[in-house]
Amino acid sequence: MIGWRQRLSVGLMMVVASVWASSAAAQYGPLLTGAGPINRSIAGASTALPLDTLGAFLWNPATLTALPNSADMALEVFMPYASLSSEVDAGAFGPGMPPMDVGGRTASESGAFPIPNFGFVYRPDDSRMSYGVGLMTLAGFGVNYPGSPENPLVSPRPPQGFGVGPIFSQYILLQIAPTLAYQLTDQLSISFSPLINIASLAVDPGILAAPDMQGGQPVYPPLTHTGYHWGGGFMFGAWYETDYDIDFGISYRSLQSFVPFQYASSTPNGSPRTINFLVDAPPVLSIGAAYRGFEHWKFACDLRYLNFEATTPYSASGFTPEGGVRGLDVADMFAVATGAEYSYSEATRLRIGYSYNTKPIGEDQAFANVASPFVMQQAVTLGGTYDISDRFNVSVAYAHFFTGSVSGPWQTPRGPIPGTNVTSELSADGIDVGVGFKY
């Protein structure tokens, strides 16, 4: 019979899986829903509505053919508010368990995260081809849960406590998107973008690696000594303008495959240990429509499908024979984004948006996705643009992501542990400022 401390230690492998999905800059899992203040202020609904280069590069580069020669630069300050709560009832782990109920709540001390974006488009005179380059922040997350003796999950490792101690992660995915957008007819445009990615991930403890044993307890190595890793994919887009003031768009961003992430880690006694695993980004299909039939108004709606079930490490579940976690067992995600723009004057445009996405994490996945961004489902956005001159404008946006939560029992290779519970909560605010130039 395995003692309660051993059972708890094995189950706690799953705890730190949260660092793979705890958001600093993400809303669709690890992916951003918008880029720049213009696109952010309409909740990212730009698959069929060309307003700026940043929204085009993120959701449908085919709309670049409708934009003037221009460049956009933006910086968002994203502020997540994550918390982690856990409870263990007396006797949950059998003989040897202290005769008391233990529970507590810990807030992440991640702070605010900067999200930069840049987009550029050029179309020669009398040409149907538009050339563009986007330098985008495609995804990111991070948590910083300090240790706490009151919260079982972040209490010291056995035998001093019940948990794994402090939990830390930081992930960023940047994308370079050189793009060709071609206007086939007066109404139809298409685009192709070969995508170049660079990403970095630091996580401690590193539960995707097999643990080492120390004092009869599994100890997971730190995965912090690493560099940047390269990856790639592609993106297709199409945009169609009708004669009835309604336009349609569609885009497909492929699976973004990376070289294995490599870490120069160590065992508990200090011996060197090299660890490798894959971290890819999911394929995304976007379909959108926009209506411009009302004076001063433009409306847009996008539908999206994110294929996490085809992406490592989100698709797998359970434990490896060596004791590591296979993956996060995340279901595919469906999302809708809606937005409107109102031209208040010749120089001022105001926007508002709303987004919703399904939560692909249920009770059974709550433990493996502690503090996961997948718990956030709804957001409202607003913003505006002011033209300082015919060539220069300034835009601002604000986004609020409503609190989401998920709860479930602690998990081990033998199944859930009765008398235990873990709850993740997450909300966020974002402020985005940008400038645009026409030339």
GISUL-V579995 format. One line per field, one symbol per residue. ss: DSSP state (~ for helix, > for strand, _ for the rest). psi: psi as a letter, one per 40 degrees, with the letter a starting at -180 (. if undefined). burial: I if it has 24 or more other ideal C-beta (glycine too) atoms within 12 Angstrom, else O. Layout:
ss=???
psi=???
burial=???
This chain:
ss=___~~~~~~~~~~~~~~~~~__>____>__>____~~~~~~___________~~~~~~~_~~~~~~___>>>>>>>>>>>>>>>>>>>_____________>>>>>>>___>>>>>>>>>>>>_____>>>>>>>>>>>>>>>>>______~~~____________>>>>>>>>>>>>>>>>>____>>>>>>>>>>>>>>>>>_______>>>__>>>___>_____>>>>>>>>>>>>>____>>>>>>>>__>>>__>>>>>>_____>>>>>>___>_>>>>>>>>>_____>>>>>>>>>>>~~~________>_____>_______>>>>>>>>>>>____>>>>>>>>>>_____~~~_______~~~__>>>>>>>>>>____>>>>>>>>>>>>>>>>>__>>__>>___>>>>>>>>>>>>>>>>>>>_
psi=hhiddddddddedddeedeeehhdfidgbeiieihiddddeffegedeghdidddddddgededeeiihiihhihihhgigiihiiihihedeaiehhgihhiihhihfdaihhgiihihihhiifiehhhihhgihdiiiiighiihedhddeiiiiedaeaeaihiihhhhihhghhhhhgdaedhiiihhhhhihiihhhhigeeihiihhfeihhhihgdgiaiiiiiaihiiihhhiefehiiiiihhihhiiihhhhgaiideeiihhhiiigiiiihhhhiiihfehheihiihihihhgdeehheddiiaiideeihdaefhiihiihhiiihhgdadehhiiiihiiiihfhaddeddefhfieeehdiiiiiaihhhdaeehihiiihhhhihiiiiiiiiideaihieiihhhihiiihhhhiiihi.
burial=OOOIIIIIIIIIIIIIIIIIIIIIIIIIIIIIIIIIIIIIIIIIIIIIIIIIIIIIIIIIIIIIIIIOOIIIIIIIIIIIIIIIIIIIIOOIIOOOIOOOOIIIIIIIOIOOIOIIIIIIIIIOOOOOOIIIIIIIIIIIIIIIIOIIOIIIIIIOIIOOIIIIIIIIIIIIIIIIIIIIIIIOOOOIIIIIIOIIIIIIIIIIIIIIIIIIOOOOIIIIIIIOOIOOIOIIIIIIIIIIIOOOOOIIIIIIIIIIIIOOIIIOIOOOOOOOIOIOIIIIIIIIIIIIIIIIOOOOOIIIIIIIIIIIIIIIIIIIIIIOOOIIIIIIIIIIIIIIIIIIIOOOOOOOIIIIIIIIIIIIIOOIIIIIIIIIIIIIIIIIIIIIIIOOOOOOIIIIIIIIIIOIIIIIIIIIIOOIIOOIIIIIIIIIIIIIIIIIIOO
